[in-house]
Amino acid sequence: MSFQPIILGPGLVGWQFLQRTYESQFEAFNKTPQLNRDASYFLEEIGNVNTAQELVSDRRLLTVALGAFGLSEDLNNRYFIQKILEDGTGSSDALANRLTDDRYKRLSDAFGFGPSEIPGTLSSTRMSEVVGLFKTQSFEIAVGELDDAMRIALYAQRELDRLANDKISEDAKWFSVMGMPPLRAMFETSLGLPTSFGQVDIDKQLEIFQDRTKSVVGRSSVSQFASPQALKNLTNLYLAQSQIVSFNASTSSRSTALTLLQG
C-alpha cells in the first residue's frame, strides 16, 4: 500500500501542519514499494550507463533522472534530453545554457555526458544524490495531488534558497525564477500578477517582477530569500494569496452557476 501525504486543510493552517510533520511523513512515503523499486533499479543499473543515448533508452532510469530535477514532463522528449546531456554545459552555446530554466543545466551537470566531461554515472555518491532528489520531488508531487500550492511552497524551500545563494547576478537569478514554472507561479500569485503576464516582453517582465517585489516585501532582489525569515514571509504571503484566489474562483463559479439556473 502506498503512503498518501496528509494535509489538514489549505493555506497557512495546512502548511504549518505539513511543516511540523514533514520528516515523519517523508519517512513513511519513502517506504512506498514502487518508489523503492525505482530507486533500487536506478542505483543498480546506472553505473553501467556511459552515454546519454544509453540513459534515454532506458525509460526506468530516465524516469528517476528527470524526476530528480522536476522534469518528468519531458519523459517522452528523449531526443531533446539526449541533446541536453550530450552538449554538456562547458560551452556557452550548449543547449542547457541557452535555456532560461536552469533545471536542464543541473541535469546535464549531474550526469556529465558532455564533451571532455567525466560521466557522473561513475560516481556512486553523485548518483545517490540524484536518487535523494528523486524521492524528494516524488513526495512533493504526491503533496501536489492534494494541494498544488503546498507542492509549490515545498519546492520553493529548496529551489529558491539554492537560487538566492547562487553567485550569479541578480538579473540572472530573476530570469531563472521566470524560467522555472513553480517559482514563477509562486511569485505571480504572491505579487498579484495575472497569468497573461508571461506574454509581456521578457525585459519588461524583469522590471515588473523587481518593482513589484520591492513594493510588497521591501527589497527587489532574489538574494534576500537566502534569509530563512524572508523565505518564510514570502511563503506565507503566497499561501494566503493562493487561498484568496481559490476562494474567488470558487465564488465566481457558484455565481455563474446560479445565474445560469435563474436564467
C-alpha positions in Angstrom: 0.0 0.0 0.0 1.4 3.4 -0.9 1.5 6.3 1.5 -0.6 9.4 0.8 0.5 12.6 2.4 -1.8 14.2 5.0 -2.7 17.9 4.8 -5.1 19.4 7.3 -6.8 22.0 5.1 -5.5 24.7 2.7 -3.5 27.8 3.4 -1.3 28.6 6.4 -3.0 26.1 8.7 -2.4 23.2 6.4 1.2 24.4 5.7 2.0 24.7 9.4 0.8 21.1 9.9 2.8 19.9 6.9 5.9 21.6 8.2 5.6 20.0 11.7 5.0 16.5 10.3 7.3 16.7 7.2 10.0 14.4 8.5 7.7 11.6 9.6 5.5 11.9 6.5 8.5 11.9 4.2 10.0 8.8 6.0 6.7 7.0 5.6 6.5 8.0 1.9 10.0 6.6 1.3 8.8 3.2 2.3 6.4 3.1 -0.7 7.2 -0.1 -2.6 7.2 1.4 -6.1 9.4 4.3 -5.1 11.9 1.9 -3.6 11.9 -0.4 -6.6 12.6 2.5 -8.9 15.4 3.9 -6.7 17.0 0.5 -6.3 16.9 -0.2 -10.0 18.5 3.1 -10.7 21.4 2.6 -8.3 22.0 -1.0 -9.5 22.0 -0.1 -13.2 23.2 3.5 -13.6 26.9 2.5 -13.2 26.6 0.6 -16.5 25.5 3.7 -18.4 28.3 5.6 -20.2 26.4 7.7 -22.7 23.4 10.0 -23.0 21.8 7.6 -25.5 22.1 4.7 -23.1 20.4 6.7 -20.4 17.4 8.0 -22.5 17.0 4.4 -23.9 16.1 3.0 -20.5 12.7 4.5 -19.5 13.0 3.4 -15.9 16.4 5.1 -15.5 15.2 8.2 -17.3 12.2 8.4 -15.1 14.4 8.7 -12.0 16.9 11.0 -13.7 14.2 13.5 -14.9 12.1 13.2 -11.8 15.1 14.2 -9.6 15.1 17.6 -11.3 11.4 18.1 -11.7 11.5 17.4 -15.4 9.2 14.4 -15.6 7.1 16.1 -18.2 10.0 15.6 -20.6 9.9 11.8 -20.3 8.8 11.3 -23.9 11.1 14.0 -25.2 14.0 11.6 -25.5 15.9 13.3 -28.3 15.7 16.7 -26.6 17.0 15.3 -23.3 19.8 13.4 -25.2 20.8 16.7 -26.8 20.8 18.5 -23.4 23.0 15.7 -21.9 25.4 15.4 -24.9 26.0 19.1 -25.2 27.1 19.4 -21.5 27.4 22.8 -20.0 31.0 23.7 -20.8 30.2 25.7 -23.9 28.2 29.0 -23.9 26.2 27.7 -26.9 25.3 24.4 -25.2 21.6 23.9 -25.3 21.2 23.8 -21.5 23.0 27.1 -21.2 20.6 28.7 -23.7 17.5 27.8 -21.8 16.2 30.1 -19.0 15.1 27.1 -17.0 18.3 26.1 -15.2 16.9 22.6 -14.2 18.3 21.4 -17.5 21.7 22.7 -16.8 21.7 20.9 -13.4 20.5 17.7 -15.1 23.4 17.9 -17.6 25.9 18.7 -14.9 24.8 15.8 -12.8 25.4 13.2 -15.5 28.4 14.7 -17.2 28.0 13.3 -20.7 29.2 16.5 -22.4 32.5 16.9 -24.4 35.6 16.2 -22.3 33.5 15.5 -19.2 33.7 12.5 -16.9 30.4 10.7 -16.7 28.7 11.3 -13.4 27.3 7.8 -13.5 30.8 6.6 -12.4 30.2 8.3 -9.0 28.0 6.4 -6.6 27.9 9.4 -4.4 26.6 11.7 -7.1 24.0 9.1 -8.3 22.8 8.6 -4.7 22.2 12.4 -4.6 20.1 12.1 -7.7 18.0 9.4 -6.0 17.6 11.6 -3.0 16.3 14.4 -5.1 14.0 11.9 -6.9 12.5 10.9 -3.6 12.0 14.5 -2.5 10.4 15.5 -5.8 8.2 12.5 -5.7 6.9 13.4 -2.3 6.2 16.9 -3.4 4.3 15.6 -6.4 2.2 13.5 -4.0 1.5 16.6 -1.9 0.6 18.5 -5.0 -2.1 15.9 -5.8 -3.9 17.1 -2.7 -2.9 20.8 -2.8 -0.8 22.2 -5.6 0.0 25.4 -3.6 1.6 23.2 -0.9 3.8 21.5 -3.6 5.0 24.8 -4.9 5.7 26.0 -1.3 7.8 22.9 -0.6 9.6 23.3 -3.9 10.5 26.9 -3.1 12.0 26.0 0.2 14.7 24.1 -1.7 15.0 25.8 -5.0 14.5 29.5 -4.1 17.0 29.1 -1.2 19.5 27.5 -3.6 19.0 30.2 -6.2 19.2 33.0 -3.7 22.6 31.7 -2.6 24.0 31.3 -6.1 26.8 33.6 -7.2 25.2 34.7 -10.4 23.9 38.3 -11.0 20.5 39.4 -9.7 19.1 39.7 -13.2 20.2 36.1 -13.9 18.5 35.0 -10.8 15.3 36.7 -11.8 15.5 35.1 -15.3 15.9 31.8 -13.6 12.8 32.4 -11.5 10.9 33.3 -14.6 12.1 30.2 -16.3 11.1 27.7 -13.6 7.3 27.2 -13.6 6.8 26.5 -9.9 8.8 29.6 -8.8 7.3 31.7 -11.4 3.8 30.7 -10.3 4.7 31.4 -6.7 5.8 35.0 -7.5 3.0 35.7 -9.8 0.5 34.7 -7.2 2.3 36.4 -4.3 2.6 39.7 -6.3 -0.9 39.6 -7.7 0.2 39.3 -11.4 -2.1 37.7 -14.0 -1.2 34.6 -15.9 -1.2 36.6 -19.1 1.8 38.5 -17.7 4.0 35.9 -19.3 3.2 37.4 -22.7 4.9 40.7 -21.9 8.4 41.4 -23.2 10.9 39.5 -21.1 12.9 42.6 -20.1 9.7 44.3 -19.1 8.7 41.2 -17.0 12.1 41.5 -15.2 11.4 45.2 -14.4 7.9 44.4 -13.1 9.0 41.5 -11.0 11.7 43.6 -9.3 9.5 46.6 -8.8 6.5 44.7 -7.5 8.7 42.6 -5.2 10.2 45.7 -3.7 6.8 47.2 -3.1 5.5 44.1 -1.5 8.4 42.8 0.6 10.7 45.8 0.8 13.6 44.7 -1.5 13.8 43.8 -5.2 16.5 41.1 -5.0 16.2 37.3 -5.2 19.2 37.1 -2.9 17.1 38.3 0.0 15.4 34.9 0.2 18.6 33.3 1.4 17.3 34.6 4.7 15.0 31.9 6.3 12.7 34.7 7.6 12.4 36.3 4.2 11.6 33.0 2.6 9.1 32.2 5.3 7.4 35.6 4.8 7.2 35.1 1.1 5.8 31.5 1.5 3.2 32.7 3.9 2.2 35.5 1.5 2.0 33.0 -1.3 -0.2 30.6 0.6 -2.5 33.4 1.8 -2.8 34.8 -1.7 -3.4 31.3 -3.2 -6.3 30.8 -0.7 -7.8 34.1 -1.8 -7.5 33.3 -5.5 -9.0 29.8 -4.9 -11.9 31.3 -2.9 -12.6 34.0 -5.5 -12.6 31.4 -8.3 -15.0 29.2 -6.3 -17.3 32.1 -5.6 -17.2 33.1 -9.3 -18.1 29.6 -10.4 -21.0 29.4 -7.9 -22.3 32.8 -9.1 -22.1 31.7 -12.7 -23.9 28.5 -12.0 -26.6 30.4 -10.1 -27.1 32.9 -12.9 -27.5 30.0 -15.4 -30.0 28.3 -13.2 -32.0 31.5 -12.7 -31.8 32.2 -16.5 
